[in-house]
Amino acid sequence: ATAKVLLNPTELRSSLFLDGVRADGVKNIVQNELAILGSRALADSVAERLRQKKYLVKGRPELIPSILPSKDAMPGDTVATPDLVSGRVSGAVEFDPVRDSDIITITARSKNAREAQLLANTFAEEYRDRNIYMSRAKSRSFREFLEGQALDKRKSLEETESSLQDYMENQGIVSLDD
């Protein structure tokens, strides 16, 4: 099964504060996004989401094959360990850029068609959620930086106004109302 994700290089550049990046920088961005998709962290997130979901179809008791416990699991284990699931899902997916586009194809392979579909879609969803989280974190950080700058400027202005007021009082200068 496949899922496709559309990258927006303009949005990625601006979110990374790389507005002046050249066209060959876009290729690097695509390569960076491919690395993120293939990362252990994303596979761990996908594994955790699958372990929580448990079933191929909601309301049916058929477990997702990737989360089935191993043969040497402890009695009573209903799902595999997070590391084992992460390794399984990592080995079941491939990520390929679509030539001359900003699209990455996520291809998942499984003997079970429903699982392949679930893996491809879950990787796409986790990737999207990660990007939303990162974008919000960058925005929050940038906002906090700007608020700090505004506070510094306000403090500087107050000090300057106070110095001006002291000077005017010392020199006997009368000022007009605001």
C-alpha atoms as one frame of an Amber mdcrd trajectory, in Angstrom:
protein
   0.000   0.000   0.000   1.165   3.544  -0.577   0.514   6.943   0.884   1.881
  10.186  -0.449   2.908  13.278   1.434   3.256  16.644  -0.236   6.105  18.772
   0.980   5.781  22.509   0.758   9.419  23.611   0.335   8.477  27.280   0.704
   6.800  26.541   4.027   9.665  24.281   5.109  12.247  26.943   4.236  10.394
  29.684   6.086   9.739  27.463   9.063  13.460  26.806   9.203  14.251  30.498
   8.611  16.007  29.630   5.352  14.156  32.022   3.063  17.240  32.686   0.932
  17.919  29.026   0.123  18.719  28.256  -3.505  16.878  25.705  -5.629  19.436
  22.996  -4.823  18.549  23.592  -1.166  15.094  22.196  -1.934  16.719  18.860
  -2.791  18.432  18.936   0.580  15.117  19.655   2.251  13.550  16.648   0.523
  16.508  14.515   1.623  16.109  15.831   5.178  12.426  14.951   5.168  13.230
  11.473   3.833  15.656  11.037   6.736  12.974  12.120   9.196  10.479   9.674
   7.702  13.029   6.870   8.006  14.106   7.841  11.518  13.861   5.601  14.540
  11.923   8.328  16.382   9.143   8.327  13.786   9.076   4.510  13.705   8.774
   4.520  17.515   5.813   6.920  17.287   4.152   4.752  14.652   4.765   1.648
  16.759   3.198   3.272  19.807   0.159   4.384  17.817  -0.275   0.864  16.428
   0.131  -0.719  19.871  -2.616   1.562  21.194  -4.878   0.842  18.237  -4.278
  -2.953  18.395  -6.829  -4.030  15.798  -6.821  -3.916  12.007 -10.462  -2.872
  11.902 -12.247  -1.155  14.750 -14.761  -3.482  16.360 -13.129  -6.674  15.040
 -10.771  -8.746  17.181  -8.082  -9.270  14.483  -4.786  -7.890  15.847  -2.393
  -5.952  13.639   0.246  -8.559  12.648   3.155  -6.175  13.381   2.178  -5.941
  17.031   1.756  -9.657  17.699   4.022 -10.886  20.483   7.125 -12.836  19.513
   7.397 -16.577  20.060   9.653 -16.058  23.083   7.298 -13.521  24.707   6.165
 -13.907  28.278   2.902 -15.787  28.800   0.038 -13.327  28.876   1.709 -10.747
  26.617  -0.951  -9.593  24.186   1.267  -7.279  22.111   4.946  -7.137  21.214
   7.389  -4.798  22.933   7.669  -1.260  21.563  11.201  -1.946  20.264  10.106
  -5.069  18.430   7.110  -3.324  16.833   9.300  -0.357  15.873  11.797  -2.681
  14.173   9.031  -4.522  12.365   7.372  -1.385  10.998  10.725   0.140  10.012
  11.489  -2.923   7.928   8.078  -2.866   6.266   8.185   0.648   4.791  10.172
   2.523   2.168  10.220   6.226   1.392  10.893   7.533  -2.105  10.747  11.020
  -3.571   8.633  11.405  -6.683  10.900  12.746  -9.411  10.592  16.460 -10.208
   8.023  17.042  -7.467   7.718  17.817  -3.787   6.003  14.521  -3.049   7.322
  11.584  -1.061   5.739   8.172  -1.485   5.440   5.946   1.569   5.254   2.304
   0.528   4.330  -0.320   3.113   4.564  -4.045   2.486   2.776  -6.784   4.363
   1.180 -10.153   3.678  -1.979  -8.543   5.039  -3.327  -5.814   2.719  -5.175
  -4.062   5.545  -1.981  -3.906   7.606  -0.016  -2.481   4.673  -2.637   0.228
   4.282  -2.604   0.916   8.014   1.202   1.168   8.100   1.407   3.576   5.157
  -1.363   5.781   6.530  -0.011   5.725  10.086   3.448   6.805   8.928   1.852
   9.661   6.947  -0.266  10.699   9.951   2.656  10.590  12.391   4.805  12.586
   9.961   2.053  15.190   9.614   1.526  15.363  13.389   5.269  15.730  13.944
   5.426  18.607  11.464   2.481  20.342  13.115   4.119  19.954  16.519   7.471
  21.250  15.250   5.833  24.181  13.491   3.962  25.158  16.649   7.116  24.816
  18.743   9.056  27.051  16.330   6.254  29.606  16.318   6.102  29.566  20.117
   9.868  29.983  20.359   9.862  32.826  17.838   6.971  34.541  19.660   8.815
  34.265  22.984  11.945  35.718  21.372   9.987  38.659  19.954   8.236  39.253
  23.287  11.653  39.345  24.983  12.920  41.822  22.388   9.850  44.009  22.874
  10.346  43.954  26.642  14.016  44.966  26.237  13.065  47.823  23.912  10.312
  48.975  26.278  12.763  48.984  29.182  15.314  50.909  27.113  12.671  53.464
  26.115  11.597  53.934  29.744  15.224  54.495  30.768  15.695  57.016  27.958
  12.482  58.837  28.894  13.544  58.915  32.538  16.962  60.333  31.589  15.301
  62.966  29.430  12.927  63.909  32.251  15.870  64.226  34.699  17.776  66.396
  32.217  14.788  68.660  31.650  14.236  69.082  35.396  17.924  69.834  36.014
  18.047  72.397  33.203  14.714  73.986  34.113  13.203  73.155  30.735   9.441
  73.335  30.561   7.772  70.753  28.344   4.511  70.849  26.511   1.741  68.401
  27.306   1.629  65.158  25.381
